[in-house]
């Protein structure tokens, strides 16, 4: 059996997902496909393939602002989309490490790409400098006249190939491609190599590697997705509930949602005592049945005494990421007699959203008193209840 060729490294991937989706009435990359955003299928395939040292996701500036934190938490680099595909490609490539030997460029609207196809394209590019996947054209193709009213010629179908992505390049070939660009826009950047007289290897693909361009494509992609993963559990929204309580003590800083609140007392605890982060983390872990934070940060471990609860939240995000889960919404209720927290609502929401790398509009923080009842009512303790929804 012939030995499998060793791919040059390091290797980088650029996923273009900054299009406006005018034919779909909005950004198609974020339309729901089988329970999650369309672009997430491609992202997960590239990350899970183990073929790349880094993956760059090109998004519109608006999406980077609203969704960038979640993708960054998955280990992706982010780059802003430009006005054209070529401008977006340049922006994405600017985020690629200078030493990358092989680079794959993929369209985020092709959610059914397989790791096997990616690997074949990389291997072909390693050998030939540039490679693109393609499939034979199934329909007879006519060239229209100048006005587009009549058929001027029938093109030989046997010579035609419908090109897909990922398009893969050695660094030198990609440099030649960008040099050949004349400021125009191209739906297929490899054509620039043809113009420069450089060979582009065709890699056999299949018709399931569909590009979602119209509403009908989305239906086809969903049907193909289900047929390719029979019996696979679709992602659903799950909910978790969390609760935490800590005593208040003089001389301790009061940390809530990862931010310091002015007060004469702070919360006692093995960590900084942030009851909000603790309850939210427990709720998020509960949503995926992964236990609670004490499993990962046992109070008997003296080496983590005084640890910031932000580190606990980061560990929680890591556990969620390994399960392919995303936090969709947080609703936290702080129960405290003092200090008055209403003036801090906006800051608490923003801080909590920043810790969990999610849009602030998906985060709710509010406070209630105990009307003088019990330890909390006497100002001796503070508690928090949290409900978290997770897509998993």
N, C-alpha and C positions, 0 to 999 in steps of 0.2 A: 504494500500500500504506500503510495507516495506521501512524503511528509508534507504537512500543511505549511504554506509559506508564512514566514514571520513578518508581521506588519511593522513598518517603521514607526517609531514613536519619538516624541509624544504626539498624540492625536487629539484634534479638537473638532467639535461640531458646532454649527451655527444653524439655529432654527428660526426661520423668518415667520413672524406671527404679528406683524404690524399693519396688515392691510385693513382697509375700511369696510370691505364686504358690502359694496353698494348693491350688488345683485341679490344679496341676502337681507337687505334692509338693516344692516348693522354688522358689527364685528363677528364674522362667522367663527373665528377662532375660539370664541367664548360661548358659543351656542351649546346647549346640552346635547351630549351624545352618549347614550347608554349610561346616564347617571352622573357624568362629570363633564367639565368643559372640554370641547373638542381638542384644543391644543394640548391638553394634559395627556392624552393618549400617546402622542408623539414624544412628548417630554419624558414620560415614564419609560417608553421603549428605549430611547437613547440612553437614559441613565442606567437602566437595568441591563443593558447589553454588555457593560463592562469593557467596551471598546474605546472609550474616550477618557482622556485625562481631564478634560473640561468641556462644558457645554454652555454655549452662549445663546440666550433667548432674546430675540429682537421684538420689542413691543412698542406700541404707541406710547408717547410720553404720558398720556392720561392713564393708560393701563399700568405703566411702571409705578405711577403714584398710588394707584388704588390696589394693585395686585402684586406689585414687585416684591414686597416683603415675604409673601408666601413662597414665591419661586426662589428667592434668595435663600430662604430657609431650607430649600431642597438641594442647595449646593450649586445653583445655576448662576452664571454671570448674566447681567442684563445690559442691553444696549438699546438706545432709542431708534425707532423707525424713522426713515426719511420720507420725502415726498414721492420717491419712486422706489422700485424694487432694487435698482442698482445702488441707490443712495443708502437704502436699508442694509444691503449687503456690505457696503463699505463700512458702515457704522458697526455692524456685527463683527467684521474682520478686525476692526481696530481694537476690539476687546479680546481678540485671540492672542495667546502668548506668542512672543516672537519666535520661539524655538519650535513651534508646531511643524511636524514633518508632513502629516496628512491632515486635510481639512475636509469635512463633509458639510454640505449646505443642503438643508432640508426645508421644505415648505410645511409650515405648521398646520396647514389645512389638509394634509395627507395623514389621517390618524391611524391607518391600518398598515403602515410600514412595519416590516419585520426585522428583527436583529440579524437574521440570516441574510436578507437582502443588503442590509447596511454593510455587513462584513464582506460580501462578495464585491460590492462596489469599492470598498476600501482596498481590497486585494488587487482589483483591476487597476485602480489608480496608482497603487504602489508600483505596478509593473509598467504601465503605459503613460503615467503622468496625469491623466484625466479619465474619468469614467462616469457614465450616466446610465441609469436603469431605463429600460423601455420595453414596450410590448408591440406586437404587430398590429397594424390598423385593421379593424374589423369591417368598417364601412368603406364603400367606394367613395373616393374623394374627387370632387370636381373643383377646378379653378374657375372662378367667375370672371366675367368681363370687367372692364374698368368701372362700369356703373353698378355692377353687382346684380344685374337683371337677368343675364343669360349665362349658361355654362359655356366656357371658352375651351376647356380641355378636360380630359379625364386623366388623372395622375396614376401611374402604375402602382397599385396597392402593394405589390410584393416588395417594392423598394422603400416603403414608408414605415416609419416606427413612431409610435406615440411615446414621447419622452416623459419621464417622471423624476422624482427626487427620492433619495439623496444623490446629489451630484458631488463627486469626490475628486479631490485634486491634491497633487503634490504641491508644496509651497511654490516652487518655480513656475509651475503651470498656472497657478492662481495669480501670481505676480504678472505673468504675461497676459492673462485674461483682463485684469484691471487696467493694464497699460493699453490694451486694445480698445477699451471703452472710450467712447467719444462724447460722453455727456448724455447719450440717449438712454432710453429705458428698454429692458429686454425681459421677456417672460422666461427665457432660458439663457442663462449666462454662458453656457458652454458654447453657444454659437459664436462667441467672440474668439474662442480658440480656433474654430474652423476658419474664421476670417484671417487669423494670424498664421494659418497653415499648420497648426499643431493638431496631432491626432487625438480623437476622443473615442475611447473604447465604449462599445455598447454592451451592457450587462442585461441578460435576460431577466425580466421581472414577470409579474402576473397582473391581471386586470383588477384584482382586489385592492391594489395600492391606489385607490381612487382619490382624486382631489375634490374636496367639497366646495363647489362653486355656486350651485343653485339649491333651492329647497328640496328638489327631487334627489340630489346627490346625498343630502343628509339622511333621507329615508333609506337609500341604498346602503350607505355606510353603516347605518344602525343594523340593517338586516345582515350585512356581511360580518359585522362585529359579533353578532349573536351566533352566526354559523361557525365562526372560527373558534369560539370559546364555548362549546356546548357544556351546559351544566355549571359554567362559571357564575359565581355569585355576583350580581350587579351591586354597585355601591348604593347605599341608602343613607338617609340622614338618621343618625342615632343620637340619643340624648344621655347626658350624665349629670349627676347631682353631687355637689360637694359642700362640705361644712367644715369650719374650723373656728376655734376660740382660743384666745390667749389673754393672760392677765396683763394689766397695765402697771407699770412701775416707774418711779421717779428716776430721772437720769438716763433714760433710754431714748434714742431717737424714734419717732413714730413714722414707720415706713408702711405705706399702703399703695398697692398697684405699682410698686417699684419706685415711688417718689416719696420725698420727705415732706411731712405735714407739720407745721409749727404747733407744738403742744408741750406741756410741761412733763408729760409722761410718754413712755413708749411701750412696746409690746415685748414681754418676756418670751424667750423660746430658744431652741437649739440653734435656730438660724436668726435672721433679723426679725422674725415673728410676723411677717407680712400675711395677715389672715386672708386678704383678698387673693393674692397669688396662690396661697396654699389651697384654698377652697376651689379656685378655678382649675388648678392642676389636678386635684382629685376628681373634679367633675369630668375633665377631659379624658383622664385615664379610665374613669368609670365608663365613659361612653364606648370605649373599645375593649372593656373588660380586661384592663391591664393592671388592676390593683389600685394602689394609692402611693403617694410620694414617700411614705415611710419605708417602702420596699427598696427604693433606690437611695434614700438618705436616712438610714436608721438612726434614731436618737442615741444609740450606743456607740456610734462612730464619732469619737472625740476629735478626729482630724478635720471634721467639717464644722466644728463649733463656730458659730457666728457667720456662716455662709450667707451670701446674698440670696434672697429668694428668686432673683432673676436667673441665677444659675439653675435653680430647681425648675423654673419654667422652661429654660433651654433644654434641660434633660427631658422634660415632658414632650416638647416639640420633637426631639430626636426619636422618642419612642413612637409618637404618632407617625412621623415620617417613615419609619421602618414598616409600619402597617399600611402605608399609602393613604393615611387619613389626614383630613384638613379640618381645622376648626372653622365653622361657618358663623357662629354667633355666640356671644357671651352675655349673660345677664347676672350681675352680682348685686346682692343686697347686704350692706354693712349694718350691723346692729350695734349702736354705740350711744351712750348718753353724752359723751364729750370726746373730742371737740365737735363743734358744729361743722359738718362736712359739706353742706349744700354749696357754700362758696367755692369748693374745690372740685365740684362735679366735672367740669370741662377738663381740668388738668388730670384728674384721675382717669377719665375715659381715654384721653390721648396717651397717657403713660401706659395703661393696660393694653391699648391697641398696639403701641410700639413694641412692648415686650413680646407679644404673640404675633407680631408682624402681620397685622390684618387691618382693614379699613376701620376708622373710628366709628363710622355709621353702623357697624355691626357689633358695637360694644356698648353695653348699658351698665352704669354704676349708680346706685342710689343708696340712701341711708335711712334707717328708722331708729327711733329711740325705744327704750323699754319702760318709759314713763315712771322711772324711779324704782322699778321692780328688780329684785335680785342683784347679783354681783355686777351685771352690766349696768343696771339702773343706778347703782351706787358709784359708777365711774371706776370700778375696779377691774373690768374686763371688756373685751371687744370681740365680737363674732362676725362671721360672714357666711352667707348662703350663696351658692352659685349654681346656675344651670348653664350647661354648655351643649350646643349642637355640633355634631361632627359628621362630615361626609366620609364614610368608610365602607 
